[in-house]
Amino acid sequence: MNPGWDFHASAPLIILSATIVAVLIADFFFEYRGRFRTQQIASLGVLAAMIPIITLAVDGGTRSMFNGGFVVDPYSLVFQGFFLAAAYITMLLSVDYIGDGDYYQGEFYVLLLTSLLGMLVMSSSRDLISIFVALETISIPTFVLAGWRKHDPKSNEAAIKYYLIGVMSSAVMLYGMSLVFGLTGSTLLSDIADKVGTLDSPLLIVAGFLTIVGFAFKVSAVPFHFWSPDTYVGAPTPVTAFLSVASKAGGFVALLSVVVFGFFPNADMWQPVLWGLAAASMILGNLVALRQTNIVRMLAYSSVAQGGFILVPFAVAADGDAAISSIQSVVVYILIYGAMNLGAFAIVIALARRTRSAEITSFAGLGQYAPGMAITMSIFLFSLAGVPPFAGWFAKFTMFRAALDANTPAATVLGALAAVSSVVAFFYYARVAREMWFHEPAEGADVHPIRTPVALNAAVVICAAIVVAVGVYPQLFARLGDLAAGG
Amino acid sequence: MNWFNDWALTLAIFLPAVGLGILLILPKAEEQLAKVVALGTSLVTLAVGIGILAEFNYDKAGKLQFGVNKAWISVIEARYHLGLDGIALPMLILSMFITVLCIVYSWDHFPEPHNPKGFLALILLLEVGMNGTFLAEDLILFFIFFEIVLLPMFFMIGVWGGPNREYASIKFFLFTLFGSALMLLGFLALYFIAGTFQIPELTRQAGSQIVGSTQTLIFGGLFLGFAIKVPMFPFHTWLPDAHTEAPTVGSVLLAAILLKLGTYGFIRIALPALPHAAHVWAPWIGALAVIGIIYGALCCLAQTDMKRLIAFSSVAHMGFVMLGIATLTDFGLNAAIFGMVAHGLITGMLFFIAGSVQHTYGTRQMSRLGGLLKQAPKMGWILGFCAMASLGLPGLAGFWGEFPAVLSAYQPAAGLSEGLFRGFMVVAAIGTVLAAGYLLWMYQRVAFGEPKEEFADAHIHDVGIFEWIAWTPILLMIVVLGVYPDAIFSLTNDGVRHITSSIARGFKG
């Protein structure tokens, strides 16, 4: 036994791994009709993994293994908690979708949990190799999940596109990482941080650029976003929700760790690239979203744009005294974005059960026959748009704060771009709200009240409660951001 | 009454939210119950307001009273900080009062597509935002309440509005959102330099931490946010559309309270926190204000729709308020606050009447109307009364908003050009003549003469019972404030002195 092994620190990973095995075996023994129980085992496992997260948080302090390559501190715990919650809500979204569709259930949850395992590892990784492995553990199961609707060519297209782009971006990233290793002689982020500040080599810029471009594919930042709308539309909608929240956040956590713990001393390696990615994602994402008629495609571009907003604090982190407020902002933004985006997808899934359509016009008159759904959807949309008193305003607020903290012309320009594009963004979010409230239901549409399954309702209620509570009392998440940034 | 001191302001803001919560869980079919709950909530809120009036210490009207100051978002040092002084008091009471009357008026006047539950819920949500804005003493808290009013108004126009409602609602929202995005950047910049979000602290510092050129820039951000809300020329274009399409109650709340959030922001935040910039900007604000007065009046003369005419008259009247603010003097600011209250009562009342005219005639086109005095004499006389009040007839409330504002431009604060402001004064005085012109012209076309052929035999309802209940208090207030303006001036004067002393202190010559 390795003397450095810390069972408490790795308990979430151990519980989750055990759950994966349990689901895989259980699926084999259950009768066909009893397969839904695999979802129950998976959910229980995810909730159980929450327990050590809480005890570790209460315990406080920093636990480190593998010479500092694997660290459990408030930073990683906040993200691990977020990923577990996001995966739990995704399972609530999936249970009826996967059950109704006569799909393979056990395998679905195994893949979902495996991807989740990658995310937990990612939160704690402080080493280029383990970050890479974690990122692949996140991605590979989702390639399969995207193609889950086997008989639908669009789903196949989604999976293929996502797979090819994913593999290519991994190659680019790996090449960048190998250059970093070659120049600094270490894969450990803390060692890299010691070297990059003093090392004077133009190759460092190239290495940083390639690594970050690799991540840019994962978080679908413009101009590396083109796979995401097709993949989002083709994949089963619960998987899309998972991709756009958990998997995307996984990419951001990786980027954050690499930038903050590794490349930070040499701002030239990352700041200009990230500035460009942030500006392009905000502008293009919002403008293209204006023209969409399909709600999932609109949400895809919206999530590209939101990704741009998350990148803003990255792009200014080295300037002025923005370092701490940038980390806070990224953490808070990811947490809030997760709640509101999952909520929006939950409503899309619930409504599609009735209308079998993802056109924005299928929301027409929803306020008249399903006011509960229409109200919660409005909450999520206006939160995404950043309108108080819903949580989104605070996410945007922290972003502006980071940009102004930096107090450089470049940061101010980026902040102004963010301000203008968030006004543009309001337009397409409001369009869905207008369909729901200002328009009559379409001719011949079924306007009986919609009965949604319990699990979906639970997901909607959880997300809406978070969005409203954090909007009114932002301290709830601000504190988490504070803890993470202090770690 | 110690607990009342601590809780009064919180209750004033969040009681409507409680009512809103109850309303949401009621079944949609229980319309009568929904109305009772909404009316009850607004009455209880008004009762809190009356309690505040009774407990308020009038000898210390310049000081913040009923203060609440609790941690809220400690990471960014934003606090749940509320307070009430003589400037906020009339605005708060006006907001509570108008909300009750709007709910009463709505009782049997629900616009299409009906749905009282939703409509009343939006009114209560509006009240949360309005009351909160007037009481907030923290910039972030102010921002939140300032923004909360957008959503209910957006839905009120978009769902219950006229034929062009989608365009009007989105235009309203985008204009204000754009302004408030820049305003928020201004607040953040204030925070980074002055080190606090607390309005009393910013007033005390009077911009001493901030160099002149930076002040001017920050003021620009705040100016856009507030000026769009007021709205000042040339940012007013959303207002006529929003008013024309909004349901009656929406128009009333918009005119009576929502526009005042902008002017209140100038008085409460922009001027005392950035006094130097206020001096730099004042001539421009004054110029835009008098342009607004003349431009609004000329636009009124070109209108065919009664409601659109009243909307443009708001642009002109808010020009007087902004002119008073631009002088940066005690006299001007007092006049401005009086003008805010008076405009709220009078223009709110005019929108009520326009709504009732629309309700009975089915049109607001003045070319099709006529002979209101013959067909519905009571409504005709009330319209005449309000037109007189609006054009600034002495003895009614409108006079005390308009006349002192014009007069205050004669002697602006030290450091402002006297010649320029006296020029403004002359132009504004011409504006009062134009105001008389368009209001009398409207009255003539709507009320005088014989009814037009198409309505000659129509059965026209005169003022109904719910209208009487809703309107009488406003009409009384217009007279009372007209005869005894000191009711407001004595309240606001100390608070205004506090602000102007901060403006004078922070002026760097």
HADDOCK unambig.tbl for C-alpha pairs under 7 A between the chains (distance, minus, plus):
assign (segid A and resid 388 and name CA) (segid B and resid 144 and name CA) 5.75 0.50 0.50
assign (segid A and resid 388 and name CA) (segid B and resid 147 and name CA) 6.08 0.50 0.50
assign (segid A and resid 388 and name CA) (segid B and resid 148 and name CA) 6.00 0.50 0.50
assign (segid A and resid 389 and name CA) (segid B and resid 144 and name CA) 6.40 0.50 0.50
assign (segid A and resid 389 and name CA) (segid B and resid 148 and name CA) 6.33 0.50 0.50
assign (segid A and resid 401 and name CA) (segid B and resid 188 and name CA) 6.76 0.50 0.50
assign (segid A and resid 419 and name CA) (segid B and resid 181 and name CA) 6.11 0.50 0.50
assign (segid A and resid 423 and name CA) (segid B and resid 174 and name CA) 6.80 0.50 0.50
assign (segid A and resid 423 and name CA) (segid B and resid 177 and name CA) 6.63 0.50 0.50
assign (segid A and resid 423 and name CA) (segid B and resid 178 and name CA) 6.13 0.50 0.50
assign (segid A and resid 437 and name CA) (segid B and resid 159 and name CA) 6.40 0.50 0.50
assign (segid A and resid 438 and name CA) (segid B and resid 158 and name CA) 5.96 0.50 0.50
assign (segid A and resid 438 and name CA) (segid B and resid 159 and name CA) 5.05 0.50 0.50
assign (segid A and resid 473 and name CA) (segid B and resid 72 and name CA) 6.87 0.50 0.50
assign (segid A and resid 474 and name CA) (segid B and resid 73 and name CA) 6.16 0.50 0.50
assign (segid A and resid 475 and name CA) (segid B and resid 72 and name CA) 6.69 0.50 0.50
assign (segid A and resid 475 and name CA) (segid B and resid 73 and name CA) 4.65 0.50 0.50
assign (segid A and resid 475 and name CA) (segid B and resid 74 and name CA) 6.76 0.50 0.50
assign (segid A and resid 478 and name CA) (segid B and resid 75 and name CA) 6.36 0.50 0.50
assign (segid A and resid 479 and name CA) (segid B and resid 75 and name CA) 6.83 0.50 0.50
